[in-house]
Amino acid sequence: MNNTDYFRAKRYPLNDQKSEDFIYTEDLLGLIDNEELRELIINKYNLDKNYQIEIEKVEFLYNLIRLYSRRFKLIRLEAKESDVSSELKFDSESQKPVYIFTIKNGVENEGESEIVYDSLEAEAIYDSINLFYNDKSLSQYVKSLGKKPNKKRLLNDLNNSWSAYYSNNKDSAKTKLFRILSHGDDYYLKSINSSSYKEYGIAESFVMALLELNKFKTSNPETEFFISSVSISESKLDLIISQKKAIKLGDIGFLRSSISIRNEDQGNTSFGVYNALEFFPSSSSTKKIYLFPNQDENKIKNSVVSKHTVSSEKFFETFSSVSELFNLGEVMKNDFHFYNGSKDYDELRSKIEHKLVTNNSPFKNVTKLKDLFSREKTGHIENLETLLRICAESDSIEMEYDLKFRLRYLISNVLLYNSNKY
């Protein structure tokens, strides 16, 4: 894979992967770069001795996390806004816009020492353009310049005007943290944050999830887990882990209690643990639907989420919610709209279809998905079994994972709450 492949979330199928079903705690600790955090983890989970954690396909997942989290070196540069400028270029082949930031007098703090970078150029990725220009209310304008090559000089004019402003208003230039990824001679501006931003990335989330699952399994030895779904990029992780025990839902299918471990580490984003439900319709032994309850009914908490600025104690607390978010399937099943005897299942189909075909729909280019839920292609949905079958089929359609995530929430909200928000 080239560098840009690591920036796009990819879903990895697990069924055909060769893998040992255990991993050693020593290997997990090797994924944690921060020495202070590593020591806290060792003390919290009594990891003075090396031992195995057992879960199906876990070696494959560990190697995947290591591949993505070790591709780049992270540089945390603190610099004043007045020392940062941008340039707009266009790729010679694709003609896509490329924004290059130049950061001067950046300071990297490594322990008690400092490294000063006289000048460093980095390509903007993720949301870094917005993060830099948002405070100036200019992000939309700057992105609009990338639509036409003949407008690229306007960005130079904009930067020159701000340089003149900072020259006359030196105290107005804020110091910010520029998080930069490096690989060989290539540099990428990942995000712009405050110095309080802590490096809780995909590796840290993976390690904490496995340690908490192992702790839960130790207290509940009859419980068995398996990795149901994984999507990953350099800065994003979505890991769904399900219990093997199934809950029968009438004669329409089976539920498995699950959790979703998520981490978005590319701006002012968050990480957390979410309750999830894996539903298998009776009509299929291979297709499944992931349901994400998002309404706190009957005082049931469905997620625990934290920002990347929280303390180590809060970081640990977030993942300690793993045990309480499992086992909610039996408690919640009677609240599901589709299980409470909805009489018009075609209306539920149409609510999903409506979100797929609107002019501003993010799914407008996914033809297979629109066809699957269209009245013309599918016909009138007479029963719940047919509705659940096409919902399950939709999860196997290839699309960008961010879209897949929105689709899962759309279907979840329709089936659980009779609402087509996503």
C-alpha positions as CSV (number, residue, x, y, z in Angstrom):
1,M,0.0,0.0,0.0
2,N,1.1,3.6,-0.6
3,N,0.8,6.3,2.1
4,T,-2.6,7.6,0.9
5,D,-4.1,4.1,1.3
6,Y,-3.5,4.3,5.0
7,F,-5.7,7.4,5.2
8,R,-8.9,5.7,3.9
9,A,-10.9,3.5,6.2
10,K,-11.0,-0.1,4.9
11,R,-13.2,-2.9,6.0
12,Y,-11.4,-6.2,6.4
13,P,-13.3,-9.6,6.1
14,L,-12.3,-12.0,8.8
15,N,-13.7,-15.4,7.9
16,D,-10.9,-16.4,5.6
17,Q,-8.0,-14.9,7.5
18,K,-5.4,-17.3,8.9
19,S,-4.7,-16.4,12.5
20,E,-3.8,-17.7,15.9
21,D,-6.7,-17.2,18.4
22,F,-4.5,-15.7,21.1
23,I,-2.1,-12.8,21.7
24,Y,0.4,-12.1,24.5
25,T,0.0,-9.1,26.8
26,E,3.7,-8.2,26.1
27,D,2.8,-7.7,22.4
28,L,-0.1,-5.5,23.3
29,L,2.2,-3.3,25.5
30,G,4.6,-3.0,22.6
31,L,1.9,-1.0,20.8
32,I,1.9,1.7,23.4
33,D,4.6,4.4,22.8
34,N,3.9,6.6,25.7
35,E,6.0,5.3,28.6
36,E,3.8,6.9,31.3
37,L,0.6,5.4,29.9
38,R,2.3,2.0,29.4
39,E,3.2,1.9,33.1
40,L,-0.3,2.9,34.2
41,I,-1.7,0.1,32.0
42,I,0.7,-2.4,33.6
43,N,-0.3,-1.4,37.1
44,K,-4.0,-1.3,36.4
45,Y,-4.2,-4.7,34.8
46,N,-1.3,-6.4,36.7
47,L,0.8,-7.1,33.6
48,D,4.1,-7.7,35.4
49,K,3.9,-11.2,33.9
50,N,3.4,-12.0,30.3
51,Y,0.2,-14.0,29.6
52,Q,-2.2,-14.9,26.8
53,I,-5.5,-13.3,25.8
54,E,-7.6,-15.6,23.8
55,I,-10.2,-14.5,21.2
56,E,-10.8,-15.7,17.7
57,K,-8.7,-14.1,14.9
58,V,-7.0,-11.8,17.4
59,E,-3.5,-12.3,16.0
60,F,-4.7,-11.1,12.6
61,L,-6.3,-8.0,14.2
62,Y,-3.1,-7.3,16.2
63,N,-1.0,-7.5,13.0
64,L,-3.5,-5.1,11.3
65,I,-3.3,-2.6,14.1
66,R,0.5,-2.8,14.2
67,L,0.6,-2.3,10.4
68,Y,-1.5,0.9,10.5
69,S,-0.2,2.4,13.7
70,R,3.5,1.9,12.8
71,R,3.4,3.2,9.2
72,F,4.1,6.8,10.2
73,K,6.1,8.7,12.8
74,L,4.1,11.4,14.6
75,I,5.6,14.8,15.1
76,R,3.9,17.2,17.5
77,L,5.0,20.7,16.5
78,E,3.9,23.8,18.4
79,A,4.0,27.0,16.3
80,K,2.4,30.4,16.0
81,E,-0.3,30.9,13.4
82,S,1.8,33.8,12.1
83,D,4.5,31.3,11.2
84,V,2.2,29.1,9.1
85,S,1.1,29.5,5.5
86,S,-0.4,27.4,2.9
87,E,-0.1,26.9,-0.9
88,L,-2.5,25.4,-3.4
89,K,-1.1,23.0,-6.0
90,F,-2.8,20.6,-8.4
91,D,-1.8,17.0,-9.0
92,S,-0.3,16.7,-12.5
93,E,-2.3,13.5,-13.4
94,S,-5.6,13.8,-11.6
95,Q,-5.7,17.6,-11.4
96,K,-7.0,17.2,-7.8
97,P,-6.2,20.1,-5.4
98,V,-3.3,19.6,-3.0
99,Y,-2.8,22.0,-0.1
100,I,0.7,22.3,1.3
101,F,1.3,23.9,4.7
102,T,4.7,25.5,5.5
103,I,5.4,25.6,9.2
104,K,8.3,27.8,10.4
105,N,9.9,27.8,13.9
106,G,8.0,24.8,15.0
107,V,9.0,23.3,18.4
108,E,8.8,19.6,19.2
109,N,9.0,18.7,22.9
110,E,10.6,15.4,23.5
111,G,10.8,14.8,27.3
112,E,13.0,17.5,28.7
113,S,14.5,18.5,25.4
114,E,13.3,20.5,22.4
115,I,13.8,20.1,18.7
116,V,13.3,23.3,16.6
117,Y,12.2,22.9,12.9
118,D,13.3,26.0,10.9
119,S,10.8,25.1,8.2
120,L,8.7,22.0,7.4
121,E,6.3,21.4,4.5
122,A,3.4,19.0,5.0
123,E,0.5,18.1,2.8
124,A,-2.9,18.7,4.3
125,I,-5.0,15.6,4.9
126,Y,-8.3,14.8,6.7
127,D,-9.9,18.0,8.1
128,S,-6.7,20.1,8.6
129,I,-7.8,22.8,6.1
130,N,-11.0,23.4,8.1
131,L,-9.1,23.3,11.4
132,F,-6.7,26.0,10.3
133,Y,-9.0,28.4,8.6
134,N,-12.2,27.9,10.6
135,D,-11.3,30.5,13.2
136,K,-10.9,33.0,10.4
137,S,-14.3,31.9,8.9
138,L,-12.4,31.2,5.7
139,S,-12.5,27.4,5.4
140,Q,-15.3,27.3,2.7
141,Y,-13.6,30.0,0.7
142,V,-10.2,28.2,0.8
143,K,-11.7,24.9,-0.3
144,S,-13.6,26.6,-3.1
145,L,-10.3,27.8,-4.6
146,G,-9.4,24.1,-5.2
147,K,-12.2,23.8,-7.8
148,K,-10.3,25.8,-10.4
149,P,-6.6,25.8,-11.0
150,N,-6.6,29.5,-12.1
151,K,-7.7,30.5,-8.6
152,K,-4.7,29.1,-6.7
153,R,-2.9,32.5,-6.6
154,L,-5.8,33.8,-4.5
155,L,-4.6,31.7,-1.6
156,N,-1.2,33.4,-1.7
157,D,-3.0,36.7,-1.6
158,L,-5.0,35.6,1.4
159,N,-2.0,34.4,3.3
160,N,-0.1,37.7,2.5
161,S,-3.0,39.7,3.9
162,W,-2.9,37.7,7.1
163,S,0.9,38.1,7.3
164,A,0.4,41.8,7.2
165,Y,-2.3,41.7,9.9
166,Y,-0.1,39.6,12.2
167,S,2.8,42.1,11.7
168,N,0.7,44.8,13.1
169,N,-1.1,42.7,15.7
170,K,1.6,40.3,17.0
171,D,-0.4,39.3,20.2
172,S,-3.3,38.0,18.1
173,A,-1.3,35.0,16.7
174,K,-2.2,31.9,18.7
175,T,0.1,29.1,19.3
176,K,-1.3,25.8,18.1
177,L,-0.3,22.1,18.0
178,F,0.3,20.8,14.5
179,R,0.2,17.0,14.4
180,I,2.3,15.8,11.5
181,L,2.8,12.3,10.1
182,S,6.1,11.5,8.5
183,H,7.2,8.5,6.3
184,G,10.6,8.8,4.7
185,D,10.7,12.2,3.0
186,D,6.9,12.6,3.0
187,Y,5.1,14.8,5.6
188,Y,1.3,15.1,6.1
189,L,-0.6,17.6,8.3
190,K,-3.0,15.3,10.2
191,S,-4.7,17.8,12.5
192,I,-4.4,21.1,14.3
193,N,-5.2,21.1,18.0
194,S,-4.3,22.6,21.3
195,S,-1.3,21.4,23.3
196,S,-3.7,19.5,25.7
197,Y,-4.5,17.0,22.9
198,K,-3.3,13.5,24.0
199,E,-2.3,10.7,21.8
200,Y,-5.0,8.1,22.4
201,G,-4.9,6.5,18.9
202,I,-6.2,3.3,17.3
203,A,-3.5,1.2,19.0
204,E,-4.4,2.5,22.5
205,S,-8.1,1.8,21.9
206,F,-7.3,-1.7,20.7
207,V,-5.1,-2.5,23.7
208,M,-7.6,-1.2,26.2
209,A,-10.5,-3.0,24.6
210,L,-8.7,-6.4,24.7
211,L,-7.6,-5.9,28.3
212,E,-11.1,-5.0,29.4
213,L,-12.6,-7.9,27.4
214,N,-10.2,-10.3,29.0
215,K,-11.0,-8.9,32.5
216,F,-14.8,-9.4,31.7
217,K,-14.2,-12.9,30.5
218,T,-12.2,-13.8,33.6
219,S,-15.2,-12.8,35.7
220,N,-17.6,-14.5,33.3
221,P,-15.7,-17.7,32.1
222,E,-18.8,-19.0,30.3
223,T,-18.8,-16.0,28.0
224,E,-17.3,-16.4,24.6
225,F,-16.5,-13.5,22.1
226,F,-15.6,-13.2,18.5
227,I,-14.5,-10.4,16.2
228,S,-17.5,-9.6,14.0
229,S,-16.4,-6.6,12.0
230,V,-13.3,-4.4,11.6
231,S,-12.7,-1.2,9.7
232,I,-9.4,0.6,10.1
233,S,-7.3,3.5,8.8
234,E,-4.3,5.3,10.3
235,S,-6.6,7.4,12.3
236,K,-9.9,5.6,12.6
237,L,-10.9,2.3,14.1
238,D,-14.3,0.7,14.3
239,L,-14.2,-2.7,15.9
240,I,-17.4,-4.7,16.6
241,I,-17.0,-7.6,19.0
242,S,-19.9,-9.9,19.6
243,Q,-20.8,-12.6,22.1
244,K,-21.4,-16.1,20.7
245,K,-24.5,-16.6,22.7
246,A,-27.6,-15.8,20.6
247,I,-30.9,-14.4,21.9
248,K,-33.9,-15.7,20.0
249,L,-36.2,-12.9,18.8
250,G,-39.5,-14.7,18.2
251,D,-39.4,-16.5,14.9
252,I,-37.8,-13.7,12.9
253,G,-34.1,-14.2,13.9
254,F,-31.5,-14.0,16.5
255,L,-29.7,-11.2,18.4
256,R,-26.1,-11.2,19.7
257,S,-25.1,-8.6,22.2
258,S,-22.1,-6.7,20.9
259,I,-19.9,-3.7,21.5
260,S,-18.4,-1.2,19.0
261,I,-15.0,0.1,19.9
262,R,-14.4,3.4,18.0
263,N,-11.7,5.9,17.7
264,E,-11.5,8.9,15.4
265,D,-8.1,10.6,15.8
266,Q,-8.0,13.2,13.1
267,G,-9.2,16.5,14.6
268,N,-11.6,17.6,17.3
269,T,-13.0,14.1,17.5
270,S,-13.5,11.4,20.1
271,F,-13.1,7.7,21.1
272,G,-15.5,5.5,23.0
273,V,-17.4,2.3,23.5
274,Y,-20.9,1.8,22.0
275,N,-23.6,-0.8,22.6
276,A,-24.3,-2.7,19.4
277,L,-26.6,-5.6,18.4
278,E,-25.9,-8.1,15.7
279,F,-29.1,-9.4,14.2
280,F,-29.4,-12.5,12.0
281,P,-32.7,-12.9,10.2
282,S,-34.0,-16.5,10.2
283,S,-34.0,-16.4,6.4
284,S,-30.2,-16.2,6.2
285,S,-27.4,-17.9,7.9
286,T,-24.7,-15.5,6.5
287,K,-26.3,-12.1,6.2
288,K,-26.6,-9.9,9.2
289,I,-27.6,-6.4,10.4
290,Y,-25.8,-4.3,12.9
291,L,-28.1,-2.2,15.0
292,F,-26.9,0.7,17.1
293,P,-29.3,1.8,19.8
294,N,-28.8,5.6,20.3
295,Q,-31.7,6.6,22.5
296,D,-31.3,6.2,26.3
297,E,-34.6,4.5,27.1
298,N,-35.4,3.3,30.6
299,K,-32.2,4.9,31.8
300,I,-30.1,2.4,29.8
301,K,-26.8,4.0,28.8
302,N,-25.9,3.0,25.2
303,S,-22.4,4.6,24.9
304,V,-19.5,6.1,26.8
305,V,-17.5,8.6,24.7
306,S,-14.6,10.9,25.6
307,K,-12.5,13.6,23.9
308,H,-8.8,13.2,23.2
309,T,-8.0,15.8,25.9
310,V,-9.1,13.7,28.9
311,S,-6.8,12.5,31.6
312,S,-5.4,9.0,31.8
313,E,-7.9,8.2,34.5
314,K,-10.8,9.2,32.3
315,F,-9.3,7.2,29.4
316,F,-9.3,4.1,31.6
317,E,-12.8,4.9,32.8
318,T,-14.2,5.1,29.2
319,F,-13.1,1.5,28.4
320,S,-14.2,0.1,31.8
321,S,-17.7,0.6,30.4
322,V,-17.2,-2.5,28.2
323,S,-18.8,-4.9,30.7
324,E,-21.9,-2.7,31.3
325,L,-22.6,-2.1,27.6
326,F,-22.6,-5.9,26.9
327,N,-25.7,-8.0,27.6
328,L,-28.3,-5.3,26.7
329,G,-30.0,-7.3,23.9
330,E,-32.4,-9.2,26.2
331,V,-33.2,-6.0,28.1
332,M,-33.9,-3.9,25.0
333,K,-35.5,-6.2,22.6
334,N,-39.1,-5.3,23.6
335,D,-38.5,-1.7,22.7
336,F,-37.6,-2.4,19.1
337,H,-40.2,-0.9,16.7
338,F,-39.9,-3.7,14.1
339,Y,-40.4,-6.3,16.8
340,N,-43.5,-4.6,18.2
341,G,-45.7,-5.6,15.3
342,S,-45.4,-2.8,12.8
343,K,-48.2,-3.4,10.3
344,D,-46.8,-1.5,7.3
345,Y,-43.3,-2.8,6.6
346,D,-43.3,-1.2,3.2
347,E,-43.5,2.1,4.9
348,L,-40.3,1.3,6.8
349,R,-38.7,0.4,3.4
350,S,-39.8,3.7,1.9
351,K,-38.3,5.6,4.9
352,I,-34.9,4.1,4.1
353,E,-35.3,4.6,0.3
354,H,-36.2,8.3,0.8
355,K,-32.8,9.0,2.4
356,L,-31.0,7.1,-0.5
357,V,-32.5,9.0,-3.4
358,T,-32.7,12.7,-2.2
359,N,-30.6,15.2,-4.2
360,N,-28.2,15.7,-1.4
361,S,-28.0,12.0,-0.4
362,P,-24.4,10.8,0.3
363,F,-25.6,7.4,-1.1
364,K,-26.6,8.9,-4.5
365,N,-23.8,7.1,-6.4
366,V,-24.4,3.6,-4.8
367,T,-26.7,2.2,-7.4
368,K,-27.0,-1.3,-6.0
369,L,-28.1,0.2,-2.6
370,K,-30.8,2.4,-4.2
371,D,-32.1,-0.5,-6.3
372,L,-32.3,-2.8,-3.3
373,F,-34.7,-0.5,-1.5
374,S,-36.6,0.8,-4.5
375,R,-40.3,-0.1,-4.9
376,E,-39.6,-0.6,-8.6
377,K,-36.9,-3.2,-8.1
378,T,-38.1,-4.8,-4.8
379,G,-41.8,-4.5,-5.0
380,H,-44.2,-3.9,-2.1
381,I,-42.8,-5.3,1.2
382,E,-45.6,-7.4,2.7
383,N,-43.8,-8.9,5.7
384,L,-41.0,-8.3,8.2
385,E,-39.0,-11.3,6.9
386,T,-38.5,-9.6,3.5
387,L,-37.7,-6.3,5.0
388,L,-35.0,-7.8,7.3
389,R,-33.5,-9.8,4.4
390,I,-32.9,-6.7,2.2
391,C,-31.6,-4.8,5.2
392,A,-29.1,-7.6,5.7
393,E,-28.1,-7.7,2.0
394,S,-27.4,-4.0,2.1
395,D,-24.6,-4.5,4.6
396,S,-22.6,-6.6,2.1
397,I,-22.6,-3.9,-0.6
398,E,-19.1,-2.4,-1.1
399,M,-18.9,1.3,-0.3
400,E,-16.7,3.7,1.5
401,Y,-16.8,2.8,5.2
402,D,-17.9,6.2,6.3
403,L,-21.0,5.7,4.1
404,K,-21.4,2.2,5.5
405,F,-21.5,3.6,9.0
406,R,-24.2,6.1,8.0
407,L,-26.2,3.4,6.3
408,R,-26.0,1.2,9.5
409,Y,-27.4,4.1,11.6
410,L,-30.1,4.9,9.0
411,I,-31.3,1.3,9.1
412,S,-31.0,1.1,12.9
413,N,-33.1,4.2,13.4
414,V,-35.8,3.0,11.0
415,L,-36.0,-0.5,12.5
416,L,-35.6,0.5,16.2
417,Y,-37.3,3.9,16.4
418,N,-39.4,4.3,13.1
419,S,-37.2,7.3,12.3
420,N,-35.0,7.9,9.2
421,K,-32.4,10.1,10.7
422,Y,-28.7,9.2,10.3
